[in-house]
Amino acid sequence: MPLKLSRALPKEYAYPIWAPLIALLFVFITVKTGLFNSLENLTINLRFEAREPFDLKPDSRVLLVKVDQTSLDNIGRWPWDRSIYGDFCQLTAAANVSVLGFDFLFTEPQDKPKEIKTEKGGKPTQNSEAEKGNDAYFADATAQVHAVVSGANFDPKYRISPPTHYDFGRTKPFTQIEGNVANIPGQNIAILPIAPLLKNSYFGFVEAAPGGSDGIRRKLPMLERVGNDVFS
């Protein structure tokens, strides 16, 4: 009598086989579409909104100065001359500001001379301040403030060759590091502020990527690495 082979899968084996496959398919779809990340970001937003009434009030000593449309209307189109930042540093120095931070990159030189008007004729005069140029004028003005911090970033496309030696100026890396430095986020090539600024001020990295498709930064690295040098 010939044997009959049944193609039907026994019911007791259906769940152990199909359940893992369906679960793997679900995980694959959620990872590719970012569904979990979107849900996590949404819950983070809701959690921050829920805790807002219980947060400490902002310190009145911290002042945020923004570049808005009114600033552009009064000062001029962007980008501004470095002399504008130099004048701002002098104002903050007169106000005895402890720390002045710029969320800008001053990584390329700008050598247009600063024009200083006379009290009577209103014409620019050529003196030592005017001959310095915008970069030197800005850098000298930062020396009048207790501490000035400007931005630095990395070169993700390696458009420039790494220097044989970095001059970090007043910003000093950590000297005691335990563990593998390569695990700290960073690169071998950094784009730092111009040399006159490095002499009188500090820098901090501002290249943190957005945390999701909505473009909102929810995470910031506590440490950054330039080669084997580590900064906070």
C-alpha positions as CSV (number, residue, x, y, z in Angstrom):
1,M,0.0,0.0,0.0
2,P,1.6,3.4,-1.1
3,L,2.4,6.0,1.6
4,K,0.6,9.3,1.5
5,L,2.6,12.4,2.5
6,S,0.7,15.2,4.1
7,R,1.7,18.7,3.3
8,A,-0.2,20.2,6.1
9,L,1.9,21.5,9.0
10,P,0.9,20.0,12.4
11,K,-0.8,22.5,14.5
12,E,1.6,22.0,17.4
13,Y,4.4,23.3,15.2
14,A,2.7,26.2,13.6
15,Y,3.1,28.7,16.5
16,P,6.8,28.0,17.2
17,I,7.7,28.5,13.5
18,W,5.4,31.4,12.5
19,A,5.6,33.5,15.7
20,P,9.4,34.2,15.5
21,L,9.2,34.9,11.7
22,I,6.4,37.4,12.2
23,A,8.2,39.0,15.1
24,L,11.4,39.3,13.0
25,L,9.4,40.9,10.2
26,F,7.8,43.4,12.6
27,V,11.2,44.3,14.1
28,F,12.7,44.7,10.6
29,I,9.8,47.0,9.5
30,T,10.0,49.2,12.6
31,V,13.8,49.5,12.4
32,K,13.7,50.5,8.7
33,T,10.8,53.0,9.1
34,G,12.0,54.4,12.4
35,L,8.6,53.8,14.1
36,F,10.1,53.2,17.5
37,N,12.3,56.3,17.3
38,S,9.3,58.4,16.4
39,L,7.4,57.1,19.3
40,E,10.3,57.6,21.7
41,N,10.8,61.2,20.5
42,L,7.1,61.8,21.0
43,T,7.2,60.5,24.6
44,I,10.3,62.5,25.3
45,N,8.5,65.7,24.2
46,L,5.5,64.8,26.3
47,R,7.6,64.1,29.4
48,F,9.4,67.4,29.1
49,E,6.1,69.2,28.8
50,A,4.7,67.4,31.8
51,R,7.7,68.2,34.0
52,E,7.9,71.9,32.9
53,P,5.8,73.2,35.9
54,F,8.2,71.5,38.3
55,D,11.5,72.7,36.7
56,L,13.6,75.3,38.3
57,K,13.2,78.8,37.0
58,P,15.9,80.0,34.6
59,D,18.7,81.8,36.2
60,S,18.2,85.5,35.8
61,R,22.0,86.0,35.3
62,V,21.8,84.1,32.0
63,L,20.9,86.2,29.0
64,L,20.1,84.9,25.6
65,V,20.9,87.3,22.7
66,K,19.3,86.3,19.4
67,V,19.8,87.4,15.9
68,D,16.3,88.1,14.6
69,Q,14.8,90.1,11.8
70,T,15.0,93.3,13.9
71,S,18.8,92.7,14.2
72,L,19.1,92.2,10.5
73,D,17.1,95.4,9.7
74,N,19.2,97.5,12.0
75,I,22.7,96.1,11.4
76,G,22.5,94.6,7.9
77,R,22.4,91.4,6.0
78,W,24.0,88.2,7.2
79,P,26.8,87.4,7.7
80,W,28.0,90.4,9.7
81,D,31.5,91.9,9.8
82,R,33.6,90.6,12.7
83,S,33.8,94.2,14.0
84,I,30.2,93.8,15.0
85,Y,31.1,91.0,17.4
86,G,34.1,93.0,18.6
87,D,31.8,95.9,19.5
88,F,29.5,93.4,21.3
89,C,32.4,92.0,23.3
90,Q,33.3,95.5,24.4
91,L,29.8,96.1,25.6
92,T,29.7,92.9,27.5
93,A,33.1,93.6,29.0
94,A,31.8,97.0,30.2
95,A,28.9,95.1,31.8
96,N,31.3,92.8,33.6
97,V,29.9,89.6,32.0
98,S,31.5,86.4,33.3
99,V,31.2,84.2,30.2
100,L,30.2,85.1,26.7
101,G,29.3,82.3,24.3
102,F,28.9,82.5,20.5
103,D,26.9,79.7,18.8
104,F,28.7,80.7,15.6
105,L,31.7,79.4,13.7
106,F,34.5,81.8,13.2
107,T,36.7,79.4,11.3
108,E,37.6,81.4,8.3
109,P,39.5,84.8,8.2
110,Q,37.7,88.0,7.4
111,D,40.1,90.9,6.7
112,K,37.9,93.8,5.7
113,P,39.1,96.8,7.7
114,K,37.0,98.3,10.4
115,E,35.8,101.8,9.7
116,I,35.7,104.2,12.6
117,K,33.9,107.5,12.1
118,T,35.0,110.8,13.4
119,E,32.7,112.8,15.7
120,K,32.5,115.8,13.3
121,G,32.8,114.8,9.7
122,G,31.4,111.3,9.9
123,K,34.2,110.0,7.6
124,P,36.3,106.9,8.5
125,T,39.7,107.7,9.9
126,Q,42.7,105.5,9.4
127,N,44.1,104.7,12.9
128,S,45.5,101.7,14.7
129,E,42.0,100.3,15.3
130,A,40.9,100.6,11.7
131,E,44.2,99.1,10.4
132,K,43.8,96.0,12.5
133,G,41.1,94.5,10.3
134,N,38.0,92.7,11.6
135,D,39.6,89.6,12.8
136,A,42.3,91.3,15.0
137,Y,39.7,93.8,16.2
138,F,37.4,91.0,17.3
139,A,40.1,88.9,18.8
140,D,41.5,91.9,20.8
141,A,37.9,92.6,22.0
142,T,37.5,89.1,23.3
143,A,40.5,89.6,25.6
144,Q,38.6,92.3,27.4
145,V,35.9,89.7,28.5
146,H,36.6,87.3,31.3
147,A,35.9,84.3,29.1
148,V,34.7,84.0,25.5
149,V,33.6,80.7,23.8
150,S,33.0,80.2,20.1
151,G,32.2,77.2,18.0
152,A,34.3,74.5,16.3
153,N,33.3,71.5,14.3
154,F,34.6,68.5,12.3
155,D,35.2,67.9,8.7
156,P,33.0,64.9,7.9
157,K,33.9,64.8,4.2
158,Y,37.7,65.1,4.9
159,R,38.0,68.0,2.5
160,I,41.2,69.2,4.3
161,S,44.3,67.3,5.3
162,P,44.9,66.7,9.0
163,P,47.6,69.0,10.4
164,T,50.7,67.5,11.9
165,H,50.0,69.5,15.1
166,Y,47.0,71.3,16.5
167,D,47.3,74.6,18.3
168,F,44.2,74.6,20.6
169,G,45.1,77.9,22.1
170,R,43.5,78.5,25.6
171,T,41.3,75.4,25.3
172,K,43.1,72.5,26.9
173,P,42.3,68.8,26.4
174,F,41.9,66.3,29.3
175,T,45.3,65.0,30.5
176,Q,44.1,61.8,32.3
177,I,42.0,59.4,30.2
178,E,41.3,55.8,31.1
179,G,40.1,53.3,28.6
180,N,40.0,53.4,24.8
181,V,40.0,56.9,23.5
182,A,38.8,55.7,20.1
183,N,35.4,54.9,21.6
184,I,34.8,58.6,22.3
185,P,32.9,60.3,19.4
186,G,35.0,62.6,17.2
187,Q,37.4,62.6,14.2
188,N,41.0,63.2,13.4
189,I,40.3,66.5,11.6
190,A,38.8,69.5,13.4
191,I,37.9,72.9,12.1
192,L,38.9,75.4,14.8
193,P,38.4,79.1,15.2
194,I,40.9,81.4,13.5
195,A,44.3,81.7,15.3
196,P,43.7,85.2,16.8
197,L,40.6,83.9,18.5
198,L,42.3,80.8,19.8
199,K,44.8,83.0,21.5
200,N,42.3,85.0,23.6
201,S,39.2,82.7,23.8
202,Y,38.0,79.1,24.1
203,F,36.1,76.9,21.7
204,G,33.4,74.2,22.0
205,F,32.1,71.8,19.4
206,V,28.7,72.6,17.9
207,E,28.4,69.9,15.3
208,A,25.9,67.6,17.2
209,A,23.5,66.0,14.6
210,P,19.7,66.2,15.0
211,G,18.3,63.3,16.9
212,G,15.5,62.4,14.5
213,S,13.6,63.2,11.3
214,D,12.0,66.2,13.0
215,G,15.3,68.0,13.2
216,I,15.2,68.4,17.0
217,R,18.4,67.8,19.0
218,R,17.6,65.7,22.1
219,K,21.0,64.3,22.8
220,L,24.4,66.0,23.0
221,P,27.8,64.3,23.5
222,M,29.5,65.1,26.8
223,L,32.9,64.5,25.3
224,E,34.5,65.1,21.8
225,R,37.7,63.7,20.4
226,V,40.2,65.3,18.0
227,G,42.7,62.6,17.2
228,N,43.8,61.4,20.7
229,D,42.9,64.7,22.4
230,V,39.6,64.7,24.3
231,F,37.5,67.8,25.2
232,S,34.4,68.4,27.1
